[in-house]
Amino acid sequence: MGFEEDAIGFYPDASNAPEGLIKRGINDRQSLQRRETEDYLRNELLRYDERASKYWNRDYSSIQAFLKSVEPNRARWLEALGDFNLPKGRLLAEEQFMQTEHFVAKWICLQLTEKICARAILALPRGIDEVPLIICQHGIGSSPERVFGFDDPEGLYRAFGKRLAEKGFAVLAPLNITEAAPRARYTRLALLLGKTLWGLEICKIRRLLDYVLDLPRIDPERVGMWGLSLGGAYTLITMPVESRIKVGIVSAWFNSRIRKMIIDDPRYSCFLSTEEEHIFIPGWLREFTDSDIVSLICPRP
């Protein structure tokens, strides 16, 4: 269809149209363009099953066959997060945190490079050797201190790290960036490297794990991870790329990922309509819903 001289639009000739009508046309076309773009992208994302089926080829004939069949997906998941591959760190500093009759807890700081460190609270039970280790990961707006019962006025964390340490577990509580605005800022920087803040903080967790598993009192065959909210997210997305973690608890994160990310609904919050841009991972809904990520953890519970 070519241009028609008598085609009807907002006005027959912009040069003679009132300014208000020109402005209305600008706004209406922009509104149409936005709705059209959002609808198109959302519909593309909703074709998940069709798209993801091209990327998964699970072999259920045996555990080993299954693990081999998902290895390409595991590699692509690490690529999506961004593999910072930082070197093993050296212990730069220790700082006393708390002591009870059951355990001693310290802040540890590992220097990974000249420019970056990994920090965590490490609690070791008194008088017990070959202890299991739990990585206790805090969520958004929270801290390693809250894992041990501090700065938790609503009691949401139930001091779960402290209680684990009292029961004879070693507890590693890594420090992550904790507020949405700075997380978004550092996400933008990471994206320019083709990586994510998720990937950087997962690398820090793995380097902390390197250090702790070298301690003679830790049983390397009994390592778990337990996270709340964003800490639950870190548990879910770290375990596929860290096989030394044998068991995980994902609390307040596992979801219908497509709906949670792109479908507004009054019954729940949708990340598309929030300011939490740090949540988004390139290629996430190409092939990695939460249940698919769990299949990269399987057969670990």
Secondary structure, 3 states (H helix, E strand, C coil): CCCCCCCCCCCCCHHHCCHHHHHHHHHHHHHHHHHHHHHHHHHHHHCHHHHHCCCCCCCCCCHHHHHHHCHHHHHHHHHHHCCCCCCCCEEEEEEEEEECCCEEEEEEEEECCCCCEEEEEEEEECCCCCEEEEEEECCCCCCHHHHCCCCCCCCCCCCHHHHHHHCCCEEEEECCCCCHHHHHHHHHHHHCCCCCHHHHHHHHHHHHHHHHHCCCCEEEEEEEEEEECHHHHHHHHHHHHCCCCCEEEEECCCCCHHHHHHCCECCECCHHHCCCHHHCCCCHHHHCCHHHHHHCCCCCC
